[in-house]
Amino acid sequence: MNEDLDKIVRAYFGALYAKKYSPDKITSKNIFEPVIAKSIETKRGLRFHGVIGSGKTMLLINCVEKLQERLGIDFHNRVSIYHEQQLYELIKNKRTLVYKDVMIIDDFGSVKIPEWLLSDYEYIYARIHSKDITLYLSTNLTEQIIEKTYPRTYSRLKEITDGYIVPGEDRRKDK
C-alpha cells in the first residue's frame, strides 16, 4: 500500500483496516476486480451487500485504491468518504455534507435514523442522484430490508448503483 493510500485508509476506515488491507487478501477480488474497473470507467456506482466480515469494506478500500490510481493528485478534490455514523452525525447536527464527483459510504443502514431525520437523510441520496455523483456503498442489509426501511432512498440507489452480494461469512470471528 502506498503512503497516501495508507493515510486515506487510516483516516476514513481506521488503523485496523490500514494494517490488514492488501488487495491479495480480498477473497472475492477475482469476482469484483472487473466490476470495479468497469464501474470506474462508466461512472456507475456499486452497492456491496453481505454479512459482517465478508469483505465489503475491503472492497470499498480497493475502490479507493483504484480511484486513487486513476485520479492521481486530483483524488482528494474529487472523492469524499463517509462512514454511516458520520453521515448521521452531520445530519443530526445540521452540518454540511461535502458532495464531490465520487462518494464512498461505508456501512449504510448501520445507524437507525429517527423518523424526524429521515427526510434529511433521504435528501442526501436524492442529491447524489440529481448531481450525477458516482456512489460506492457497503451494507449489511439485504436489498429487501433497504427497500422496506428506506423506500425512497432505495429507488434512487437502484437507479445509480448496481448491487452485488459479497459471498462468504464473517472472516473476523476467529481472530
Phi and psi in degrees as GROMACS dihedral restraints (atoms count N, CA, C in turn):
[ dihedral_restraints ]
;  ai    aj    ak    al  type     phi  dphi    fc
    3     4     5     6     1   -73.0    20    10
    4     5     6     7     1   164.9    20    10
    6     7     8     9     1   -62.1    20    10
    7     8     9    10     1   -41.7    20    10
    9    10    11    12     1   -66.7    20    10
   10    11    12    13     1   -42.8    20    10
   12    13    14    15     1   -62.3    20    10
   13    14    15    16     1   -41.3    20    10
   15    16    17    18     1   -57.7    20    10
   16    17    18    19     1   -44.0    20    10
   18    19    20    21     1   -64.6    20    10
   19    20    21    22     1   -41.7    20    10
   21    22    23    24     1   -62.7    20    10
   22    23    24    25     1   -48.2    20    10
   24    25    26    27     1   -63.5    20    10
   25    26    27    28     1   -43.8    20    10
   27    28    29    30     1   -61.5    20    10
   28    29    30    31     1   -41.9    20    10
   30    31    32    33     1   -70.0    20    10
   31    32    33    34     1   -39.0    20    10
   33    34    35    36     1  -105.6    20    10
   34    35    36    37     1   -26.0    20    10
   36    37    38    39     1  -116.0    20    10
   37    38    39    40     1   -18.9    20    10
   39    40    41    42     1   108.8    20    10
   40    41    42    43     1   157.0    20    10
   42    43    44    45     1   -63.3    20    10
   43    44    45    46     1   -33.3    20    10
   45    46    47    48     1   -61.8    20    10
   46    47    48    49     1   -42.7    20    10
   48    49    50    51     1   -68.2    20    10
   49    50    51    52     1   -37.1    20    10
   51    52    53    54     1   -62.2    20    10
   52    53    54    55     1   -38.4    20    10
   54    55    56    57     1   -70.9    20    10
   55    56    57    58     1   -38.9    20    10
   57    58    59    60     1   -87.7    20    10
   58    59    60    61     1   -22.2    20    10
   60    61    62    63     1   -68.1    20    10
   61    62    63    64     1   129.9    20    10
   63    64    65    66     1  -155.5    20    10
   64    65    66    67     1   127.7    20    10
   66    67    68    69     1   -54.9    20    10
   67    68    69    70     1   -29.5    20    10
   69    70    71    72     1   -71.7    20    10
   70    71    72    73     1   -19.7    20    10
   72    73    74    75     1   -86.6    20    10
   73    74    75    76     1    -7.8    20    10
   75    76    77    78     1   -76.3    20    10
   76    77    78    79     1   110.8    20    10
   78    79    80    81     1   -66.5    20    10
   79    80    81    82     1   -30.7    20    10
   81    82    83    84     1   -98.0    20    10
   82    83    84    85     1    18.7    20    10
   84    85    86    87     1   -58.1    20    10
   85    86    87    88     1   -43.5    20    10
   87    88    89    90     1   -61.6    20    10
   88    89    90    91     1   -32.3    20    10
   90    91    92    93     1   -72.5    20    10
   91    92    93    94     1   -44.0    20    10
   93    94    95    96     1   -96.7    20    10
   94    95    96    97     1   -14.9    20    10
   96    97    98    99     1   -57.3    20    10
   97    98    99   100     1   -46.9    20    10
   99   100   101   102     1   -68.4    20    10
  100   101   102   103     1   -31.6    20    10
  102   103   104   105     1   -64.6    20    10
  103   104   105   106     1   -45.6    20    10
  105   106   107   108     1   -64.9    20    10
  106   107   108   109     1   -44.2    20    10
  108   109   110   111     1   -61.0    20    10
  109   110   111   112     1   -44.0    20    10
  111   112   113   114     1   -65.3    20    10
  112   113   114   115     1   -40.2    20    10
  114   115   116   117     1   -61.7    20    10
  115   116   117   118     1   -43.6    20    10
  117   118   119   120     1   -65.4    20    10
  118   119   120   121     1   -39.1    20    10
  120   121   122   123     1   -67.4    20    10
  121   122   123   124     1   -43.3    20    10
  123   124   125   126     1   -92.1    20    10
  124   125   126   127     1   -10.5    20    10
  126   127   128   129     1    63.3    20    10
  127   128   129   130     1    29.3    20    10
  129   130   131   132     1   -97.4    20    10
  130   131   132   133     1   127.7    20    10
  132   133   134   135     1   -72.5    20    10
  133   134   135   136     1   170.6    20    10
  135   136   137   138     1  -131.3    20    10
  136   137   138   139     1   144.5    20    10
  138   139   140   141     1  -118.9    20    10
  139   140   141   142     1   125.6    20    10
  141   142   143   144     1  -105.7    20    10
  142   143   144   145     1   116.0    20    10
  144   145   146   147     1  -103.9    20    10
  145   146   147   148     1   143.5    20    10
  147   148   149   150     1   171.8    20    10
  148   149   150   151     1   169.7    20    10
  150   151   152   153     1   -71.9    20    10
  151   152   153   154     1   162.8    20    10
  153   154   155   156     1   -56.6    20    10
  154   155   156   157     1   132.6    20    10
  156   157   158   159     1    82.9    20    10
  157   158   159   160     1     8.1    20    10
  159   160   161   162     1   -82.6    20    10
  160   161   162   163     1   -11.6    20    10
  162   163   164   165     1   111.2    20    10
  163   164   165   166     1    13.7    20    10
  165   166   167   168     1   -62.3    20    10
  166   167   168   169     1   -45.7    20    10
  168   169   170   171     1   -66.0    20    10
  169   170   171   172     1   -37.5    20    10
  171   172   173   174     1   -61.3    20    10
  172   173   174   175     1   -37.6    20    10
  174   175   176   177     1   -66.7    20    10
  175   176   177   178     1   -38.0    20    10
  177   178   179   180     1   -62.4    20    10
  178   179   180   181     1   -41.7    20    10
  180   181   182   183     1   -63.5    20    10
  181   182   183   184     1   -36.6    20    10
  183   184   185   186     1   -63.9    20    10
  184   185   186   187     1   -38.0    20    10
  186   187   188   189     1   -61.5    20    10
  187   188   189   190     1   -43.5    20    10
  189   190   191   192     1   -58.5    20    10
  190   191   192   193     1   -46.3    20    10
  192   193   194   195     1   -60.5    20    10
  193   194   195   196     1   -45.5    20    10
  195   196   197   198     1   -67.1    20    10
  196   197   198   199     1   -39.6    20    10
  198   199   200   201     1   -64.8    20    10
  199   200   201   202     1   -39.9    20    10
  201   202   203   204     1   -63.4    20    10
  202   203   204   205     1   -42.0    20    10
  204   205   206   207     1   -61.9    20    10
  205   206   207   208     1   -40.7    20    10
  207   208   209   210     1   -75.1    20    10
  208   209   210   211     1   -41.5    20    10
  210   211   212   213     1   -89.5    20    10
  211   212   213   214     1   -20.1    20    10
  213   214   215   216     1    59.3    20    10
  214   215   216   217     1  -133.0    20    10
  216   217   218   219     1   -67.9    20    10
  217   218   219   220     1   -15.5    20    10
  219   220   221   222     1   -80.6    20    10
  220   221   222   223     1    -5.6    20    10
  222   223   224   225     1   -51.1    20    10
  223   224   225   226     1   -51.5    20    10
  225   226   227   228     1   -65.8    20    10
  226   227   228   229     1   -25.6    20    10
  228   229   230   231     1   -82.4    20    10
  229   230   231   232     1   -16.9    20    10
  231   232   233   234     1  -116.8    20    10
  232   233   234   235     1    -8.0    20    10
  234   235   236   237     1  -128.4    20    10
  235   236   237   238     1   132.1    20    10
  237   238   239   240     1  -120.7    20    10
  238   239   240   241     1   142.9    20    10
  240   241   242   243     1  -125.8    20    10
  241   242   243   244     1   130.7    20    10
  243   244   245   246     1  -136.3    20    10
  244   245   246   247     1   148.4    20    10
  246   247   248   249     1   -95.5    20    10
  247   248   249   250     1   151.1    20    10
  249   250   251   252     1   -51.8    20    10
  250   251   252   253     1   -39.3    20    10
  252   253   254   255     1   -62.0    20    10
  253   254   255   256     1   -39.2    20    10
  255   256   257   258     1   -63.1    20    10
  256   257   258   259     1   -43.1    20    10
  258   259   260   261     1   -59.1    20    10
  259   260   261   262     1   -45.8    20    10
  261   262   263   264     1   -58.7    20    10
  262   263   264   265     1   -46.3    20    10
  264   265   266   267     1   -63.8    20    10
  265   266   267   268     1   -40.4    20    10
  267   268   269   270     1   -62.0    20    10
  268   269   270   271     1   -45.4    20    10
  270   271   272   273     1   -64.7    20    10
  271   272   273   274     1   -49.0    20    10
  273   274   275   276     1   -59.6    20    10
  274   275   276   277     1   -38.7    20    10
  276   277   278   279     1   -94.4    20    10
  277   278   279   280     1    11.1    20    10
  279   280   281   282     1    55.0    20    10
  280   281   282   283     1    39.6    20    10
  282   283   284   285     1   -91.5    20    10
  283   284   285   286     1   160.1    20    10
  285   286   287   288     1   -84.0    20    10
  286   287   288   289     1   133.7    20    10
  288   289   290   291     1   -91.2    20    10
  289   290   291   292     1   138.1    20    10
  291   292   293   294     1   -90.5    20    10
  292   293   294   295     1   116.3    20    10
  294   295   296   297     1   -99.0    20    10
  295   296   297   298     1   124.4    20    10
  297   298   299   300     1  -124.8    20    10
  298   299   300   301     1  -175.1    20    10
  300   301   302   303     1   -60.2    20    10
  301   302   303   304     1   -33.7    20    10
  303   304   305   306     1  -129.9    20    10
  304   305   306   307     1   134.4    20    10
  306   307   308   309     1  -123.6    20    10
  307   308   309   310     1   136.9    20    10
  309   310   311   312     1  -119.4    20    10
  310   311   312   313     1   123.9    20    10
  312   313   314   315     1  -124.5    20    10
  313   314   315   316     1   117.3    20    10
  315   316   317   318     1   -96.3    20    10
  316   317   318   319     1   136.0    20    10
  318   319   320   321     1    71.6    20    10
  319   320   321   322     1    40.5    20    10
  321   322   323   324     1   -52.9    20    10
  322   323   324   325     1   135.8    20    10
  324   325   326   327     1    83.4    20    10
  325   326   327   328     1     2.9    20    10
  327   328   329   330     1   -78.6    20    10
  328   329   330   331     1   -15.2    20    10
  330   331   332   333     1  -114.0    20    10
  331   332   333   334     1   128.9    20    10
  333   334   335   336     1   -73.6    20    10
  334   335   336   337     1   115.6    20    10
  336   337   338   339     1   -85.6    20    10
  337   338   339   340     1   121.3    20    10
  339   340   341   342     1   -64.4    20    10
  340   341   342   343     1   152.2    20    10
  342   343   344   345     1   -52.1    20    10
  343   344   345   346     1   -39.8    20    10
  345   346   347   348     1   -69.1    20    10
  346   347   348   349     1   -14.9    20    10
  348   349   350   351     1  -106.7    20    10
  349   350   351   352     1    -4.7    20    10
  351   352   353   354     1   -59.8    20    10
  352   353   354   355     1   -40.1    20    10
  354   355   356   357     1   -66.5    20    10
  355   356   357   358     1   -35.9    20    10
  357   358   359   360     1   -65.9    20    10
  358   359   360   361     1   -39.4    20    10
  360   361   362   363     1   -64.7    20    10
  361   362   363   364     1   -46.3    20    10
  363   364   365   366     1   -63.1    20    10
  364   365   366   367     1   -31.6    20    10
  366   367   368   369     1   -61.3    20    10
  367   368   369   370     1   -36.4    20    10
  369   370   371   372     1   -55.7    20    10
  370   371   372   373     1   -49.3    20    10
  372   373   374   375     1   -73.8    20    10
  373   374   375   376     1   -30.3    20    10
  375   376   377   378     1   -65.3    20    10
  376   377   378   379     1   -40.9    20    10
  378   379   380   381     1   -68.9    20    10
  379   380   381   382     1   -41.9    20    10
  381   382   383   384     1   -57.6    20    10
  382   383   384   385     1   -44.3    20    10
  384   385   386   387     1   -62.8    20    10
  385   386   387   388     1   -47.5    20    10
  387   388   389   390     1   -73.6    20    10
  388   389   390   391     1   -23.6    20    10
  390   391   392   393     1   -96.1    20    10
  391   392   393   394     1     5.8    20    10
  393   394   395   396     1    58.5    20    10
  394   395   396   397     1    41.9    20    10
  396   397   398   399     1   -87.4    20    10
  397   398   399   400     1   135.3    20    10
  399   400   401   402     1   -80.4    20    10
  400   401   402   403     1   126.8    20    10
  402   403   404   405     1  -115.1    20    10
  403   404   405   406     1   130.8    20    10
  405   406   407   408     1  -117.4    20    10
  406   407   408   409     1   128.7    20    10
  408   409   410   411     1  -141.7    20    10
  409   410   411   412     1   141.9    20    10
  411   412   413   414     1  -118.6    20    10
  412   413   414   415     1   148.8    20    10
  414   415   416   417     1  -156.4    20    10
  415   416   417   418     1   149.0    20    10
  417   418   419   420     1   -87.0    20    10
  418   419   420   421     1    -9.9    20    10
  420   421   422   423     1   -82.9    20    10
  421   422   423   424     1   146.2    20    10
  423   424   425   426     1   -78.2    20    10
  424   425   426   427     1   164.0    20    10
  426   427   428   429     1   -59.7    20    10
  427   428   429   430     1   -38.3    20    10
  429   430   431   432     1   -63.4    20    10
  430   431   432   433     1   -40.4    20    10
  432   433   434   435     1   -68.3    20    10
  433   434   435   436     1   -42.0    20    10
  435   436   437   438     1   -61.6    20    10
  436   437   438   439     1   -44.8    20    10
  438   439   440   441     1   -61.3    20    10
  439   440   441   442     1   -39.4    20    10
  441   442   443   444     1   -74.2    20    10
  442   443   444   445     1   -40.8    20    10
  444   445   446   447     1   -81.0    20    10
  445   446   447   448     1   -41.0    20    10
  447   448   449   450     1  -129.4    20    10
  448   449   450   451     1    68.0    20    10
  450   451   452   453     1   -59.9    20    10
  451   452   453   454     1   -40.2    20    10
  453   454   455   456     1   -69.1    20    10
  454   455   456   457     1   -43.5    20    10
  456   457   458   459     1   -63.6    20    10
  457   458   459   460     1   -42.6    20    10
  459   460   461   462     1   -59.9    20    10
  460   461   462   463     1   -43.2    20    10
  462   463   464   465     1   -61.9    20    10
  463   464   465   466     1   -36.5    20    10
  465   466   467   468     1   -71.5    20    10
  466   467   468   469     1   -41.0    20    10
  468   469   470   471     1   -59.3    20    10
  469   470   471   472     1   -40.8    20    10
  471   472   473   474     1   -65.2    20    10
  472   473   474   475     1   -31.3    20    10
  474   475   476   477     1   -74.5    20    10
  475   476   477   478     1   -30.5    20    10
  477   478   479   480     1  -111.4    20    10
  478   479   480   481     1    -6.7    20    10
  480   481   482   483     1  -135.8    20    10
  481   482   483   484     1   158.2    20    10
  483   484   485   486     1  -106.2    20    10
  484   485   486   487     1   132.6    20    10
  486   487   488   489     1   -93.9    20    10
  487   488   489   490     1   139.3    20    10
  489   490   491   492     1  -135.1    20    10
  490   491   492   493     1   138.9    20    10
  492   493   494   495     1   -90.0    20    10
  493   494   495   496     1   125.3    20    10
  495   496   497   498     1   -85.8    20    10
  496   497   498   499     1   116.3    20    10
  498   499   500   501     1   -72.4    20    10
  499   500   501   502     1   156.6    20    10
  501   502   503   504     1   119.0    20    10
  502   503   504   505     1   176.7    20    10
  504   505   506   507     1  -118.7    20    10
  505   506   507   508     1   179.2    20    10
  507   508   509   510     1   -64.0    20    10
  508   509   510   511     1   107.1    20    10
  510   511   512   513     1   -83.9    20    10
  511   512   513   514     1    -3.0    20    10
  513   514   515   516     1   -92.9    20    10
  514   515   516   517     1   -16.8    20    10
  516   517   518   519     1   -65.0    20    10
  517   518   519   520     1   -26.9    20    10
  519   520   521   522     1   -90.9    20    10
  520   521   522   523     1    -0.3    20    10
